[in-house]
Amino acid sequence: MKRFFLWSLTLFSFVFGAGVCSGAAGGGIRLDKAAFMIDSGDKMKIRLAEAPAGGVQWTSSDEKVATVSRSGVVTGVSKGDAVITASAAGSKAECIVSVGYEGQNPILPPTWGLFIADGEPHVFDGRMYIFGSRDVTNGFLPNGERDFCSTDYHVIYSDDLIHWTDAGVSISIDSIPAEIRGNTRRLWAPDVFKSPTEKDKYYLLFCGNGQPVYIAEGTSPTGPFGNVRLVTLNGEPIPQIDPGVLVDDDGKVYLASPKFFICRLDPSDYSRVMPETCRDVTQYMPVGDEPFEGPSLRKRNGIYYYIYIQNKGNIERDGAVPTLMGYMTAENPLGPYTYRGVIVTNYDYPASGNIHGSIEPFDGQWYVSYHMPVSELGLTRAACLDRIEFDDDGTIRRAEPTSSGVKGCFVPGERIRSSSGVVYSGGRNDRRLVTRREPTANPYVFRYVGYPYTFYNELGQWIGYRFMDFSPEISTVGMSVCTEASGGSLEIRRGSADGELIAAVDLPNTDGEWKKVEAPASVTRDGKDAFYIFLKTKPGSGDVRVDWLEFGARR
């Protein structure tokens, strides 16, 4: 099949699959961001966090997408990606700019090659930050070792939850002194808190596969973090993972970790657990869907929330399937707690192995941060963000993973990526998401060259999307499809796979090329709803591939 790529490979001279580059180290150039999003006509300045003496030359890989001034101010021109390069004294640093990114889940463009899992969201000074593990392509490090996570953290942030910036590496495994590193080879789920007493002081609590909990510090939420040391209990390292932290209104700092406790940290430097404050909270957790990992702490309207990841069923009987984000509440941070239910789950999503995240308010609205697997890549997970609502008694209404993300729903004229589907007819065993990637000289590292696409190869298959703002003004649907024979057709239905028919799309033979097809669409009532793409008839040979779709309104 002839392959079509949304962006030219020649733009991307560095390896996305290995993680975006934030600049050279050791006397070279380091930028204050590794990637960012802007719209056409908008500007963003890239600042030099570190640079040699003398001038810096700025260039853009594609001035049809974005231009850059002599002072590093980037202007978005048209939809696409470009690489901005700063060069001086024989060294250089690069930054990706994505122009016109359609805000939806997952929240980051795949071309960044940045996969954030276990995301802890926090708002500092009106800006949302997400601190999480960084996954790599199919779990492979450049040396061929395979697992979740990697050897460094990246911090992403946003002022509107649509346009995100990658601040680059905040800390790497090499920052852990050798004498306390042990057998840690990858960095797992972190959390960050702002000092309640010191201005511009932030603490990073984190762990590795070697399981001790570490603490580091810095002057910015994005790092760099240093002065790494162990968090201790009675003078000994804590053999735990996934630290979660809360700064209470009175300035006291609490730590949660599986399996499963909560305690207070010594305010002298927060590296010592106060043993007299430790409380075991497993007694409050239900035995059906067993507790697994990932505790996180929050407070809202005087109610304390202990968020944690539950297994789907009994671990010994059903295996490790930690795909439920559950929570408990209490009137005191140390408990006693009452189990309240599940916030969100990704159990039914293809290849889902786990979920992890937390909740956070932004501009008056609460959100849940979580990850979804990139089903074709196995040990690779992508950051997602959705709205959540509360009842008057503090109960969190159970959320559903959505395609549209923080916006709440798509609107006519908005391009919807087929890869943003959240419900598949084959459930957990479905494998119809295909990533666009190219190999590099390293067999374990890939270069990403566009959004994933989906395919249909059996009658009756469907993929569901949440949510669309349906309006009677909708009159057409356009889709980017790829086929190798004629005779195929797709249906778009509202509410469920057998719900109201919105459009029937006859598919021509596109000869293995991506082409846009259009069909009439009809909506009988207003409202926000899910929709489903359904394979009605198969083409004479081959499958049906779908890249994106958009609903059009009458003019």
C-alpha angles and dihedrals in degrees: 000000000000109000125223121202124199092218130029116260090225090073093065110064094158130063116268093182091062092054130270119293120244097187144283122306132215107045094336132101124299122182128209091236138030099199138356144174129235136162127242109286094018124117134217128180120222109210128206110243089180131005140160121250116281133039128325123223117216124203137172123218090216121020090186086070102033138351128207129209127222088262095052099261109149121207121197112229109170141347116294143060131291134177117232113206128198114198132185139146094358096309132094143186129202135211129186121227118196112198121201097003110179107235108234139116124325089045099213128064111252090228089072088067086217114135113183118192133175089030117196108196120208133170116218119178093345096309125110116229126185118205116191149132117288115230124200134209108306088334095292121142115202089263091058097253109141130210143101118297130013144235099284145032129238122198120214125195141181140188094204105021090243104070111052133190126204108216091196129233113356096181137346133209090255088068090070109091111247093236092063100030096085112170094335108141101158135035117237135196112330136189133201135207134186117237110257091211109030126067116239094001121134130179126210117206112193146148142201139216085275086067107224115129115238133193127207134172141216144162096247135044088239095053148183088217122199145156091074116195139158124270105230139198116200088348095305130105116260108246092212141110138215102035115203122194140197130189106206125213091261092055096255114140121218129196127204126189137160138290079051134280144118127211143156125262122229106255093217090086105330094242095108127069114222099232095203089064098052116121128183107224099181088097089071096051123095118250097218100071098028124223112257117167147303109079117189130181130217139161127212128172092344093310120117117219122205104194119190143157119261128200118240095250130326114344096217094044102034101026129237107317104147097178104131122089102206133175146200130201135212142170091232127045091234093050156187090223133199121211111238107178143259124327098192140338135198095190095124095048117107114274092356110169102163147348129215136168143091146235133269139170122240124182092341097313126098122225137189119224118205141141136245125204121251089232098207092052101052105203095038123100132185130214119250133180130197139172121257132194133209134214119229092263092056097261112148111229108233111260130213123219107254138201095216095052123190093357089070095224144006121256131213112285094028117122112237117201114226088222090066092074114128104189124051129190090231093051117201092353096054115115106181101123115102123192121215106229142140129215122247132203088277109072091212097053129072136192115226116221107178147331121318117254133209132227140204121211104156131058114257096024115141143176122206129215131197122235140007128167098229119204132177085236089073107108107159143029124208124197136184106224139168124206138160098208139026128247100069126123138186130203127207113209133184127234097357141010089270096035132113113328110240101171142356112210119198111206123219125205104271093184092237093306128118110251135168117243126187135202137175116269130198130194121187101193142023123249149095113282146148121258134203134212108216129189104231100172132007123234119248090267139355128022136288118253123197125196104173144333138204134191117228127209130215113269 
